[in-house]
Every structure is written in structure tokens, then in C-alpha cells.
Amino acid sequence: MEVHVQRFGERTEWRTVGASLAAVGLLGGLLYWKFGLAGALPAVFLLLGLLGEALFVTLGVLALLSFVVLTDFGTFTERAVPIVLEMARITESPVFVAIPMFTLAGAIMTRGGISERLVRVMKALLGFLPGGLAIATIGACAFFAALSGSSAVTIIAVGGMLAPALEKDYGKPFSLGLLTSCGAIGILAPPSLPLIIYGVVSETDIQQLFVAGMVPALLTIGMLAVYCSIRGFMAKAPRQEFDGAELFAACRHGAFALALPILLLGGIYGGIVTATEASILAVLYAVIVEVAIHREVKITDLWGITVDTMMLVGSILIILLMALSVTNWLTIEQVPQAAATAIQATVESRFAFLLALNVLLLIVGCVMDIFSAIVVMTPLVLPIALAYGVDPVHLGIIMVVNLELGFATPPFGINLFISSAFFRRPVAEVFKATLPFLGVLLVGLLLITWLEDLALGLVRASGL
Amino acid sequence: MLAVLRRVDAAIAAVEKVLVVSAIAAMVVLSTVQIGMRTAGAGGLPWADELIRFSMMWVAFLGASLATSERRHITIDLLDRSLSPRGKAAFNLVVEILGVLVLGAIAYVGWWYIGQERMYPDKSPALGVLYWHVKTIIPAALGIIAWRFGLLAIEDAQGLKSGDFDYLSGPDAEGRLY
């Protein structure tokens, strides 16, 4: 299935382009005048970003500028060699291995058509509730996004299957809004790739992050479900009769897809395997299930799926590796610490800081994909958050929820455009349809941000 | 001209793909054996962990280099919708030339670093391979990325000359992780 998102305009809107570039240029000039070259680095980042430079190249430029131009001893190679040294550090942490492996397992399961199995189970399980079909959609999206790690693919795979029935029972705007905002909702649930990447970047324990993500994930899913239930009740949407035999049949049909997260969690928290080993077993499991049991993936397909997945993983990891050296330089120069002191002087309460953080991350999530955003923002935000007494595990959850909301936030959230292309509706219509759902999720985000026990309670109780 | 360069590139990519898939397969098999042996109380393979971590490095760099030729690298495409294909191709040309320069410079530094390592060869404790052999992938992959940005730049330059920008509108969403 191919989706062509309208990426370019008919003609170049020089006014928009010129104004954006001029604004960034002006900002850069101001920063340079006030703080020198080091201060102008954020403007360089923005400028290259606007020009469409690959993110890892932009970070490479920043790394070269900071290490070569702003250091004043040694030859060019001696100055720049820390960049390469940081890259070589990838062999040090076994956690890195979990990133390609969970992604690969998800890709194999997706190719094997688990979306159809999940949808059937969720419909049989939840269809009898008021707003049942909508709630089943949320369940299927959450499950699918957790397994596939991709909100774009979730919209296409699950949305494509459920959109016709949703439109018939609930109307077009509801269907469009629900599917667009649901795309990212499961990303907090294990094996959450964004959480693993946050764990790698912030050097936080992955297992703790997984546990901390559970209640917030259920909370956001639950809030959306309640909202859909009310809307379904009001719209007098038809409810499905509960059918035990169908539920049993559906579960049998989808047993292997449903079992994976349970096996993973059981394995990790039962202390049988580490998160890294679990990721590798997940690949093995996906191969056995899809090739030998479901027979939906041919063994020869695995070659293409692996190459494809590793291109994705490579494009994320190279950003991470380039960012490491920039972060390293910032830490040597104590930039985050200086920023923390400056911000603490103006923003006194932790409450106000967190609110500002929410707004900032929403904007970042709207223009950047979640992985790059985590890689770039974590090293900058973490020291400041620590100064306000925010727990690093809690911060990780806030960031992921926030950035996943950014996916569906107008005007640039990527899900809006995927939806618009896939369901063939104008972008403006998708914006409008998504807003009520976004509102519900926003309330959830605020609760997760301010009630740290939602994330940390379970971590403390589990004694990790 | 571009056709010949592309054929050379395809040959490089074919080798890279073989390496990536073998590395992943080795990682899965070795880890499974490791877990199996440990569960059976038979200890484990002392060198497996090292091999997995080294393979990881190769997979990451080769994956990144393969992503370059398909224009699959992550960008902030904020202005794309305000650009015509011609405008986009022009912007692309600028960022790709910068890509050649930056990646070329870092690859050069990486090569110099490998040279330093060769002077004091150091072996990994369990597997006994020379570290600089493993790390050679860093300058190699970065060099290939620079070369591929060069090819993309030629493609965009040709597009600007001929006015045909079909190569820019590939499928979206599919193959994106976010």
C-alpha cells in the first residue's frame, strides 16, 4: 500500500520561504551579536533545518563548528577527532541492540497482517459497549502502534480497515479525527521505541521507563475511550451484540499477535531476560509466527524487510551518534547548567516550568519526528528539569506523551498530513476533525505532567 | 555519466545489504543460543556478547549509508509545502553539497583516527579481533554517505536543468517510522 502525501506546492511561495529564512537569519545575527558564535548555533540548526538538510548532517555541522572553530588548540584532525570517538561509543552499550530488534519484530508482524487480527479481537471484545466500534478502534490502534512503533503505519493499517464502518456509524469528522489522533496513542506501551531511545540518551533504566509508561498509557487510552463512549451514546451509534463464540474465535485467530506483548513483559519483569534479549527473542517469535504459523510472510521476504528496517534504524542512530558529540561539547562548556541557572532565575515554580516545557515540546513534536526530537531535546532539557527536581523517569514519560501529541498538532503534525493523504480529505478538514480528540489528550497530558505519581507510583511499588 | 555512477553505487549497496542481513541474522542466532545455554545452565559463549555489539555498530552505519541513496534520511520538512518541486530541488542541491563537505570532513577525520589506532593495535578481550578493523566501518560508511550525497546532488542538478522532477515524489508514509 502506498500513500502519496502532497509534499510540494504548485509554485514556490517566496513570501513564506523568504520570511522564514529572514526571520532565522535575523535571530542568528542577534544571537551572534550577543553571545558570539556559540550562541548562534541554534540559529544554524534552524536555518539548515528550514533548507531541508538531513538532521544528522545539520548536527555534523554543529559538531564541527563547536569542536573545530570554537576550540583553540591542535590541528584540524586533533580538534575534530572527539566526534569520531563519540560515534565509536555505540559498541559500549548493549541497550542499543534493542532498537533495531524491536523495530524489526514490529516490521515482520506488520507485514504479516496482524492489523486484521487485532481489529477482529478488539471488535469482538469491545463492540458491545456504547461507542463500541470507536473504542475497539482505540484498542486496535494502541496495540498496533505499540507493536509496529509507527503511528503513520497505524493510521494506514488500522484506519484503512475501520474507516468505512466508523464513517457510517459516527460520521466523517468523527472517524477522521479519531483515526488521526489514535495513531500515536500506543507508543508509550512496551516495547516503546521512543522510551528506549530516551533511556539510551538520558542513561535512565529502560525497565523503569517501561513500568512508568503503563499507567499514563492506560490513562490516555481510557480518557479517549470514555469520550468516544459518550459521543457514541449521543450519536445513537449502533451497538454490537456481545458474542462469546466470536470472541473466542477471534482470540484464536489473533492469539500469537496478542501474546507477544504479554510474553515480552512477562519475560522482562519476571527477570528471565533483559530488555535487549527480549528484543531479539521478539524477532525470533515474529519470524516463527509469521513464516511458519500464519504463513503470511515468505522466508525470502525477510531479506527485504530486514534491509528496509535497518535503513530506518540507521537513519535514526546516525542522528543519535552525531548528537552525542554536540551534547558532549555542550556539557564540557556547561551550557545546560548555565541555561538552568538562567531559567531558574526567571521561572520560580516547578509548575510553571513544566507548563512551559509542555508548550515547547508540543511545538517541537509538531515539527520534528519523535526520535530526533528526543535525541536533540533530552540533553538540553534534562539538566534543567533536574534543577527543578523533576525525576528523569517522569521526564521521559512527559516527553514521549508530549511529542506523540505533537504528531497530531496543527499546523505541521505529520499525522494530519498522512491522514489527509490516506483518507483523501483536505488538510483543513482533518485539522478541525482532530481538535476535540486533541483536547481530550491534552487534558491527559497535563494530568501526567503534574501528577508525577501516575508515572512513578508503579515504579516505586514494583521496587525497581 | 550518472547511470555509470549509479551502477557502481548499486554494487556497493549490494555488498552493504549482504553485510547488514548477515549481521542481523548472526545477532539473532547468537543471542538465542546464549539465552538457551544460560537457561540450560551451560554458561554461555564468552565471545558472543562482543560480536553482537560489534555487529550492532556495522548495522547502524551501513543502514545509515543505505538510507542516503533513497533519500530516506530524517529532515524537518517545514518549508516543503511552500516550495515548488523546482524550488525543492534547488534547496536540495545546496544541502547535498553541504552534506558532501561535512561527511567528507568527518570521514577524513575518522580515517586519520583509524591510522592512529593502527599504530597501537589493540585486540578485543574475548574475540581477539583488532579494534581498528571493527571501527574501520566508521570512516568507510561516512565516506560512502558523502559519495551518495554527491550522486543526489548530480540528480538534482540534472532535474533543475531538464525541468523533470518526478524523482522527488516517491511514496510517503510507508517506510516511515513516525
Interface residues (C-beta under 8 A of the other chain):
Chain A: M1 E2 V3 H4 V5 Q6 R7 F8 G9 E10 R11 T12 E13 T16 V17 S20 L48 G49 L50 L51 G52 E53 A54 L55 F56 V57 G60 V61 A63 L64 F76 T77 A80 V81 I83 V84 L85 M87 A88 I90 T91 E92 P94 F96 V97 P100 M101 T103 L104 G149 S150 S151 A152 V153 I156 L193 V273 E277 I280 L281 V283 L284 W303 T306 V307 D308 M310 M311 L312 V313 G314 S315 I316 L317 I318 I319 L321 V367 M368 D369 I370 F371 S372 F407 F412 I414 I418 A421 F422
Chain B: K17 V20 V21 I24 M27 V28 S31 T32 Q34 I35 D49 I52 R53 F54 M56 M57 V59 A60 F61 L62 G63 A64 S65 L66 A67 E70 R72 H73 I74 T75 I76 D77 L78 L79 D80 R81 S82 L83 S84 P85 R86 G87 K88 F91 N92 V94 V95 L98 G99 V102 L103 A105 I106 Y108 V109 G110 W112 Y113 V134 K135 I138 P139 F149 L168 S169 P171 D172 A173 E174 G175 R176 L177 Y178
